[in-house]
Amino acid sequence: MDTKILEGIRVLELGQVLAGPFAGAILADLGADVVKLERVEGGDDARHMGPAFRHGDALNFHVFNRGKRSVAIDLKSEEGMAAFETLAAGADILIHNLRPGVTQSMGIDGPSLCARHPRLIYCEISAFGHTGPLRMQPGYEPLIQAFSGLSSINGGPDDPPMRTGASVCDQGTGMWAVIGALALLQRRHLTGRGGVVSTSLLETALVWTGQKADAYVNEGRLPDRHRSGHPGFVPYEAFDTADAPLLICCGNDRLFAKFAHELGRDDWTTDARFAGNRQRLQHKAALFDQIGPLLRARTRADWMARFTAAGVPCAPVHTVPEAVAHPQVEALGMLQPVPGEDFRLTALPMSIDGVRPAHRAVAPRLGEHNAALGAPPVPPRDGA
């Protein structure tokens, strides 16, 4: 079954490293023709983010640039700008995460380019947003996590602020750019007019912290920090067993009663300290002092079998190797082969009519498609 639902859509990507390229990768996996515009000298910095993996480029570059075509042009030259203008005239969507001010200095900012090409959907990604005193400030994932307060809610009560292990702001911002582009595609279908989508890492981070920020703004509550727990339910976090950690989620009193029964502690359901969730929140330490030794008496597999049979939500705290080897993950087919290559990459987390969009091609070599797209040839490198 064909999942190329965006076939016929041309995307220009002026993307560096992650947020912009991730947006382009999503659209490429969905069937769009994504043309990646790169600097003649070196291309996207992600090509060199780590040791060479395949074809001289780092693994990170392959992850976020599969299925695209590469055109290397010098946007500071008249010839390069002429080629860009031709490509923009034939594009449906443009995505960039260039440093603030760069597109304005070149005359390819959203209002200017959309004035010349009214059907173009222009997606700009920045660090701090398109307005405000810091709009011209560049930024990276950990800086935005720190600035937004996101780092302050990660970890446990005695831990220092810490960033998340995944680049949730970069990748999340790429997703918002795609959502905005698809919304404007629908508007263009109705009106014939494109427009400008603006999103940023800071706005994405503020959405991810929104539940905590809204509690503070509206109720004056600062969030408690839980390494794996939940501020509203007890028990609802990871515990050590005899051999490996297990996460248990008792999201209501009925589930807690089942949990208590499997531990041989039906008396907890009539204990005034533990009978209701609000009481357990107040007496969490006392309850955990009793839960801990009981769970450490058996292996994780033993407890999982018992809790699963009883209907108590639980999950092993996997390492990455354990997660990718699990039969459920294998059944989902999230790791998909790259055509013509000997490696696999994580695919999009969606299926359309039961089919997951497949990787269409390996990440392009720098300037590989200049000739095919009518761009000036890439000057030979020294020693080439």
N, C-alpha and C positions, 0 to 999 in steps of 0.2 A: 504494500500500500504506500502511495506517495505522500510524504509529509512535507513536501516543499511548498507550503502554503503561501510563502512570500516570493515565489518564483516570479520574475519579471520586475521586481523592485530592485533598484540600484541604490546602494549605500556608499557614500564616501566617508572614510574614517581617517581623521587626523588624530590618531590615538597614541598615547604613550603609556607603556607599562601595564596598567590594569583597568581603571574604571571605563575609559573609552573603548579599549580593546575588548573588554568583557561584553559591553553592549553590542559591539560589532560581531562578536562570536555568537551571541544569542541569535541575532538576525541572520547570520550565515547558516547556522544550524537549521533555521526555519525556512531556508531556501532562497534568501536574498543574495544578490550578487554584491558582495562587500569588497570594495576596492580600498585597500589600505595605502594611504599616501604617507611616504616616509622621507626623511632626510637622505640626501645622496650619500653623505658621510656617516656610515654606521647604522642608519635607520633607527627604528624604535630602540630605546635604551634596554628594553627587555630582552633583546637578542643577546645581550652580554650579562644578564643577571644570573651569574653562576657559570659553572663549567659547560663546555659544549656538550649537548646531548645528541642531537642529530643535525646533520648538514651545517655544522658550525654554530648553531644557535642553541641557547639555553632551553631547558625544559619549560620554564615559565613562558617563554615566547610561544612555544608550541601549544601550550594549554589554552592560551587566550587568543590565538590567531589562526586556529585551524579553519580550513575552508575558505580563506580569503585570497584575494589577488593583491600583489604588491606593485605599486608604482613609486619609484624614487624620483623626486623632482626637487629642484631648488626654487623654493617659493620667493627667494630674494632676487631672482632673475626675471627679466621680461618674458623669456621663453617659458620658464616654469610657471609663471602666473597665467600666461595664455593657455597652457595646457590645463591648469587648474580650472580656469573659467569654462573651458570646453567640457571638462568632466562634470563640473557643477551644473551646467546647463542640462545635462542628461541624467542627473541624479534625482532621486525621490527624497532621500534622507541624507543629511550630513551630520556626523557626530564628531565632536572634538573635545579634548580635555587639555588644550594648550594652556600655558601660563596666562593669567589674566593680563589683558592689554595687548597681547600679541596679535589677535585677529583684528582688533581695531586699527593697529598701526599698519596692517597690511590691506585694510579695506575689505576684509572678508568676515566681519562681524555679522551677527544675525540680521539686524535691520538692513544693513547695506546689501548683503548677499540676497536676502529675500526680496528686496526692492528690484534687483536685477532678474531674479528667478522666482516669481511669485508662487509657483507650485512647490517650491522646496520646503521641506520640513527640516529645520535647523535645530540640532540638539547640542547645547553647550553644557559642559560639566566643569565645575570649579571646586575649589577647596572650601571656601567660606560663603559662597552664594553670590548672586548677581547684583545685590544691593547691600548697602550698609558700609560702615567704616573700614571693614576688613575685606571688602570685595576684591581688592587688587592683591591680596596676600596669597602666595602659593602655600601648599600644605600637603602632607603625606598622611597615610592611614594612622600611625600612632600619634601624630600631633593632633589630629582631629578627634581621636578617641579621648585623648587627655583634655582637650579644650572643651568638648561637649559634655563632660561629666561621665561619659560611658566608662572610662577606666575606673572611676571612683566606685562603681557599683559591682565590679568584678571581684571575685575572690571572697575569702572569708573575713570575719570581723577583725582579725588581727593581721591580715595580709596588707601589704602596701597596695596602692592602686595599680592595676595591671591591665594591659590590653588583652582583647580576645585573641585566641589562637588563629582565627580566620580573619581575612580582610573584609569584614562585614560592611564597612563604610564604602570602600572602593567597589566591591561587587554589588552591594545594594544600590549604590548610585547608578551603576550601569543598568541595573534592572529598571529603576525609575525612568531613566532616559528612554529605554525601549518602550515602557508603558506609555509615556508621553508621545513618542513617535507613532505608535499604533493608534492612539486616540486621534492624533492629527491626521493620520491617513484616512480615518473614517470621516473627519470633518472635511478634508479635501475632496473626498468622494461626493460629498453633498454640496460643497461650495466652490470647488476648484482652487481653493486657496490653501497654501501651506501655513507656516508660522514658526515661532521660536519656542522651544522647550528649554527651560533653565532648571538645572538641579545641581546639587552639590553634596560633597561628603558630609559637611556639617549638618545640612538638613536631614540627610539620611540618619546620621548618628542621633539627632534629636528625636526622630521617629522611633528608633530602637530604644531610647531611654524614655519615651513618652509616658509609659505607664508609671514610672517612678517620678518623673517630673510633674505629671498631672496630680499625683498624690500630694506632692509638696506644695504646688501652687494652690490647690483647692482645699487641702486639709492640713497643711503645715507639717506633713509627715515626711521625714527623711527616711530613705530605704535602709532597712537592715541588710547586712551583707551575708550571703549564704554561699558557700562554695558550690553546693549542689542542691541546696534546699529551697523552700518556698516560704515567702513571708506570711502566707495565709492558711497553710495546711500543715498539720503535724500528725504522723511522720510522713515526710515527703522529700526524701533525699537519699544519698548513698550511705551505706553502712558496710563495714568490714565483715566478711564471713571468715571461715577457717582458712580460705585460700585466695579469695579475690573479692573486690568490691561489688556490691549489688545495690541498685537504686530501687527504692520502694516508694510508691505513690498512693497514699490513702487520702483520696480527695473528698471523702465524706465519712460520716460515722459508721455507715453500713460496711464500708470497706475496712475501716479500722477494727470493727468487731471480727471480721473474717481473719484479719492479720493477727489479732490477739489470740484468736482460737488456735491458729496454726502454731503459735508460740507457747501454747498451753497456759495462757493467761487470760482466761475469760473474765477473771475478776476485774480486769482493767475497765471493762464496760460499765461496771457499777461503782468504780472508784470516783469520787467526786472530783478528783484532780484530772482524770483522763476520760470521763464518759463522753464529753462533747468536745468538738474541735476547738472552741474558744478556751475551754479549760486546759486543753493540751498545749495550746499556744502559751499559756501562762506558766505551765509546769513542764515545759519541754525538757529542761535539763534533768529533772527527776525521772521522767519517762525514759529518756535516752540512757540514763545510767542502768536501767533495767533491760532495755532492748539490747544494748551492746553485747553483754556476755552471752545472751541466748543465741544471737545470730552467729557469733564466733564459734559456737559449738559444732556447727555443721558447715559443709562446703557450699559454695555458691550454687552448684548444680543441684544439690539436695534441696536447698531452699527454693530455687526456681521451680523445681518440679512440684513442690508442695503448694507454693503460692499460686502458681499458674492453674493448678487443678482446683484451687479454692476460689479463683477469680480475683486474686489480689494483684493489681498492676505492679509489675516489676520488670527490670531489665538489667543485664550485665553491663558494667562499665567497661566497655571494650577499649582495647588499644586499636590504632588504625589497622594493623595487620589482622587482628581478630575481626574487625568490622567488615573489611573488604572480602574476607574469606567466608563470611556467614552465608548459609544457603539462601536466606531472604534477600540479601544484597545481590548475590549471584542471579537469583531469579528475576530481579528487577532489570538486570542488564544495564546498569548504570555505567559500567566501564566498557567502552566500545572501541573496537579496533579503528585505527586510522588507515584509510585505503592506501594500499601500496607500501605500507610501513610495517615494522615489526613491534609496535608498541600500542598501548591502549590509553585513552584519556576519558575522564569523566564526562558523561553526556548531560544534556539538559534534563532537569527534574520534572519532566512532563511527558505525557503520551497523548497523541491525537488520534482518535478513533482506534485506540488500543495499540498504537505504534509509536515508539520513541524516535524522535528525529535523530538520524545518524550523522556521524561526522562525514563531511563530503570530500575533504582533501586535507593533505598535510599543510602546515603553515608555509607560506610562500618564501622563497629566497628573496633577498632585497632586490627590488627592481625587476623581478622576474617577468612582469606583465607590461612593462613599458611599451614595447612594440605593439602588443595586441590592443592596447588602449590608446594608441596614438600619442604617447608622451615622448619627449626627447630621450635618446639613448643615455644610459648611465655611463658617465665617464669611467674609463678603466682605472682601477686602483693601482697605486704604486706597487710594482712587483707582480702585478697580475698578468 
